[in-house]
């Protein structure tokens, strides 16, 4: 998932991730991949340079139990993340906008397929397919 992948690469390389990115990644890990939220919180704790125990664990807890789902396909399009994705994922640097946002729809051998394409992403995927390339 390029949107999440780009943010995680940024986190791993710089120790930083924006708040919006933290929410989107947490949502993907908790709601799509069904990863125990405490694993995500512990991982972010080990990587973030601006780590704050209260903020980090509360954000993860809220994502797991209180906050609505954030669709990573929709979010990547809504927040115009194409250039951000290209910056952090060199495998997609020379790809057009549609290929950057939904690379699994194309033959891009250098970039892995998502673990799963969820049916709840369908509407967002179809909106992206309407992009004029």
NORWORA-V946566 format. One record per pair of residues at least 12 apart in sequence whose C-alpha atoms are under 6 Angstrom apart, sorted by the first residue. I is the first residue (numbers start at 0). J is the second residue. Records with the same first field share a line. If there is no record, write none. Layout:
I=J  J
This chain:
0=113
2=75
3=24
5=84  87
14=46  47  48
15=47
23=69
26=69
40=56  59
72=123
73=123
